[in-house]
């Protein structure tokens, strides 16, 4: 059982934690834009530098399950501060790298510390909050997840063009220093009891399964690894994953606590929410690729238009609480899935002849509905859990959040390639029509599962009452 000091201002704590998470999400997205410049400086093929992204994501996913135990053992505030400091230090090491080996080593270190920052930061925010404060806090915390992947390519391009690719990493240093000062100054210390020994065998099995599966997802079809290796990674990940699940179902204090899925609200957020996130993740890939490859736009032009999604997400911030209070979690996420799916499928209508304001408006509308969903799901995951289970829930939920976007890219690329294969040609702009419709249907398909929630699910958090 853990105890905490009551938070004096949950909004301030949420903003501080969100700033650290934004640093991580921004870094992940900005690096992709800087890859061609990095490849030229290091004298390697751009495709080979994809391992810098893959290694980071694999390390991030592997170490998330142990983050809750580490936070309980040493205190979430202390671990969060250490994670920020080492993430910024690893970022500096990335900026100083002169070869692929040095860069990959620094990126793995970044991933390890990122695995501590995301779930531990959420844990630090949630502990000590009353039920009626959770929605407001999560509204602020959700923004990095929306803004980072969208603004990252734009900022990465600007920094690379002005000061070179190393500045993409060095910008994390002042952000990290500021974050450390704010955490030390404004966030109260959480007193925790010793959690006991970790489930070492379970962590090892889960780690191998996640590392293999994420490696396969991130490299399959990209021709950056020897033929058959990505597929072998996927198969190994699934097989070891089955063993890991069986172990966790029998262990007394498992690395992944599957009993959390018996709580309807957590099941909806973690399991059904993954379906939604897969479709939404596909859009983050499809929109910029369509604009740049299909329409021949520059990366800057594509980034500016894609930023409409971020503006839509920002516009939802003051609306999320009134909407959830009026219609409750169940009604909001059911219809939110339908509307988000429809707005995503409508992107299938994009052509170079579309007026720019109309394209901007549709992307902003999609960002509006997706922001509502992410805020609702991130809050709903913890709405009916006792604080003693928050540590286990953050690790479990963090894994689902990492896997879904990777699956979204697989969904997008598979849809494009299948459409092109059926037409007997290379991927063309017309194939994006099918891909957007598929992604929209996946997003909307979550609605019937969300509808199974009790009508009063999360009402204590949202303030909703049947009228």
Residue pairs with C-beta under 8 A, 6 or more apart in sequence:
1 193
1 388
2 72
2 127
2 190
2 191
2 192
2 193
2 387
2 388
2 390
2 391
3 190
3 191
3 192
4 127
4 128
4 188
4 190
4 191
4 387
5 128
5 188
5 189
5 190
5 191
6 128
6 188
7 13
7 128
7 129
7 133
7 188
8 188
10 125
10 129
10 133
10 136
10 137
11 136
11 137
11 140
12 186
13 124
13 125
13 137
13 186
13 187
14 125
14 136
14 137
14 138
14 139
14 140
14 141
15 140
16 179
16 182
16 183
16 186
16 187
17 80
17 121
17 122
17 124
17 125
17 141
17 187
18 140
18 141
18 143
18 144
19 144
19 175
19 178
19 179
19 182
20 80
20 84
20 117
20 121
20 176
20 179
20 183
21 117
21 118
21 121
21 141
21 144
21 145
21 148
22 143
22 144
22 147
22 148
23 84
23 87
23 88
23 172
23 175
23 176
23 179
24 87
24 114
24 117
24 118
24 144
24 148
25 144
25 145
25 147
25 148
25 149
25 152
26 144
26 147
26 148
26 151
26 152
26 155
27 91
27 110
27 152
27 168
27 169
27 172
28 53
28 56
28 57
28 148
28 149
28 152
29 148
29 149
29 150
29 151
29 152
29 153
29 156
30 152
30 153
30 155
30 156
30 159
30 168
31 52
31 53
31 56
31 156
31 168
31 169
32 53
32 152
32 153
32 156
33 152
33 153
33 156
33 157
33 160
33 168
33 299
34 156
34 159
34 160
34 165
34 168
35 46
35 49
35 50
35 52
35 53
36 46
37 160
37 164
37 165
38 49
38 52
38 103
38 165
39 45
39 46
39 48
39 49
41 165
42 49
42 98
42 99
42 100
42 103
44 100
47 222
47 223
47 224
48 100
48 224
49 100
49 103
50 218
50 219
50 222
50 224
51 100
51 104
51 224
52 100
52 103
52 104
52 107
53 107
53 218
54 214
54 215
54 218
54 219
55 104
55 107
55 108
55 111
56 107
56 108
56 110
56 111
56 114
57 111
57 214
57 218
57 402
57 406
58 108
58 111
58 210
58 211
58 214
58 215
58 218
59 107
59 108
59 109
59 110
59 111
59 112
59 114
59 115
60 111
60 112
60 114
60 115
60 402
61 115
61 210
61 211
61 214
61 399
61 402
61 403
62 111
62 115
62 207
62 210
62 211
62 214
63 111
63 112
63 115
63 116
63 207
64 115
64 118
64 119
64 395
64 398
64 399
64 402
65 203
65 206
65 207
65 210
65 255
65 256
65 395
65 396
65 399
66 198
66 203
66 255
66 395
67 79
67 115
67 116
67 118
67 119
67 120
67 394
67 395
67 398
68 119
68 120
68 123
68 390
68 391
68 392
68 393
68 394
68 395
69 195
69 198
69 391
69 395
70 79
70 116
70 120
71 79
71 80
71 116
71 119
71 120
71 123
71 124
71 192
71 391
71 394
72 192
72 193
72 194
72 195
72 391
73 192
73 194
73 195
75 189
75 190
75 191
75 192
76 120
76 123
76 124
76 127
76 190
76 192
77 124
77 183
77 187
77 188
77 189
77 190
79 116
79 120
80 116
80 117
80 120
80 121
80 124
80 183
80 187
81 180
81 183
81 184
82 113
82 116
83 113
83 114
83 116
83 117
83 120
84 113
84 117
84 176
84 179
84 180
84 183
85 176
85 180
86 109
86 112
86 113
87 110
87 113
87 114
87 117
87 172
87 176
88 172
88 173
88 175
88 176
88 177
90 106
90 107
90 109
90 110
90 113
91 106
91 110
91 169
91 170
91 172
91 173
91 176
92 169
92 170
92 172
92 173
93 102
93 105
93 106
93 109
94 103
94 106
94 107
94 110
94 169
95 166
95 167
95 168
95 169
95 170
96 102
96 166
97 103
97 106
115 398
118 398
118 401
119 394
119 395
119 397
119 398
120 394
122 141
122 394
122 398
123 390
123 391
123 394
124 187
124 190
125 137
125 141
126 134
126 137
126 382
126 387
126 390
127 190
127 387
127 390
128 188
128 190
129 137
131 383
131 460
131 461
132 460
132 461
132 463
134 379
134 382
134 383
134 461
135 320
135 321
135 324
135 375
135 379
135 461
135 462
135 463
136 321
138 375
138 378
138 379
139 317
139 320
139 321
139 375
139 379
140 317
141 378
142 371
142 374
142 375
142 378
143 313
143 314
143 317
145 374
146 309
146 310
146 313
146 367
146 370
146 371
146 374
147 310
147 313
147 314
149 284
150 284
150 306
150 307
150 309
150 310
150 367
151 307
151 310
153 288
153 299
153 302
153 303
153 306
154 300
154 303
154 304
154 306
154 307
156 168
157 299
157 300
157 303
158 300
159 165
159 167
159 168
159 171
160 167
160 168
195 253
195 391
196 253
198 253
198 255
199 248
199 251
199 253
199 254
199 255
201 247
201 251
202 244
202 247
202 248
202 251
202 254
202 255
202 256
203 255
205 240
205 243
205 244
205 247
205 255
206 241
206 244
206 248
206 255
206 256
208 236
208 237
208 240
208 244
209 237
209 238
209 240
209 241
209 243
209 244
210 237
210 241
210 399
211 237
212 233
212 234
212 236
212 237
212 240
213 233
213 234
213 236
213 237
213 238
213 241
213 403
214 237
214 402
214 403
214 406
215 230
215 233
215 237
216 230
216 231
216 232
216 233
216 234
216 235
216 236
216 237
217 234
217 403
217 406
217 407
217 409
217 410
218 406
219 225
219 229
219 230
219 233
220 230
220 231
220 234
220 410
221 230
221 413
221 417
222 230
244 255
244 256
245 256
245 258
247 254
248 254
248 255
248 256
248 257
248 258
249 258
255 395
256 395
256 396
256 399
257 389
257 392
257 393
257 396
260 266
260 267
260 270
260 385
260 389
260 392
260 393
260 396
261 267
261 270
261 271
263 384
263 385
264 384
264 452
264 453
264 454
264 457
265 329
265 380
265 381
265 383
265 384
265 453
265 457
265 458
266 380
266 381
266 382
266 384
266 385
266 393
266 397
268 333
268 377
268 380
268 449
268 450
268 452
268 453
268 457
269 377
269 378
269 380
269 381
269 397
270 381
270 396
270 397
270 400
271 400
272 446
272 449
272 450
273 377
273 381
273 400
273 404
273 446
274 400
274 403
274 404
274 407
275 442
275 443
275 445
275 446
275 449
276 337
276 340
276 373
276 377
276 443
276 446
277 400
277 401
277 404
277 405
277 408
278 404
278 405
278 407
278 408
278 411
278 442
279 341
279 344
279 408
279 411
279 439
279 440
279 441
279 442
279 443
279 444
279 445
279 446
280 340
280 344
280 370
280 373
280 404
280 408
280 439
280 443
281 404
281 405
281 406
281 407
281 408
281 409
281 411
282 408
282 409
282 411
282 412
282 415
282 435
282 438
282 439
282 442
283 309
283 344
283 347
283 366
283 408
283 436
283 439
284 405
284 408
285 408
285 409
285 412
285 413
286 347
286 412
286 432
286 435
286 436
286 439
287 302
287 306
287 309
287 347
287 363
288 299
288 302
288 303
288 306
289 432
290 347
290 350
290 429
290 432
291 297
291 301
291 302
291 305
291 306
292 298
292 299
292 302
294 428
294 429
294 432
295 352
295 429
297 305
305 356
305 359
305 360
305 363
306 363
308 359
308 360
308 361
308 363
308 364
308 367
309 363
309 364
309 366
309 367
309 370
310 367
311 364
311 367
312 363
312 364
312 365
312 366
312 367
312 368
312 369
312 370
312 371
313 367
313 368
313 370
313 371
314 371
315 364
315 367
315 368
316 367
316 368
316 369
316 371
316 372
316 375
317 371
319 372
320 371
320 372
320 375
320 376
321 462
323 332
323 372
324 332
324 376
324 462
324 463
324 464
325 462
325 463
325 464
326 464
327 335
327 464
328 455
328 456
328 457
328 458
328 459
328 462
328 464
329 376
329 379
329 380
329 383
329 453
329 457
329 458
329 459
329 461
329 462
329 464
330 450
330 451
330 453
330 454
330 455
330 457
332 372
332 376
333 373
333 376
333 377
333 380
333 450
334 447
334 450
334 451
335 447
336 369
336 372
336 373
336 376
337 373
337 443
337 444
337 445
337 446
337 447
337 450
338 444
338 447
339 369
340 366
340 369
340 370
340 373
340 443
340 444
341 440
341 441
341 442
341 443
341 444
341 445
341 447
342 440
342 444
343 362
343 365
343 366
343 369
343 440
344 366
344 436
344 439
344 440
344 443
345 436
345 437
345 439
345 440
345 441
345 444
346 362
346 436
346 440
347 362
347 363
347 366
347 436
347 440
348 432
348 433
348 434
348 436
348 437
348 440
349 433
350 359
350 432
350 436
351 429
379 458
379 461
380 457
380 458
380 461
381 393
381 397
382 390
382 393
383 457
383 458
383 460
383 461
384 457
384 458
385 393
408 439
411 438
411 439
411 442
412 435
412 439
415 431
415 434
415 435
415 438
415 439
416 427
416 431
416 432
416 434
416 435
417 427
418 434
419 427
419 430
419 431
419 433
419 434
419 435
420 426
420 427
420 428
420 431
423 430
423 431
455 466
456 464
456 466
458 464
459 465
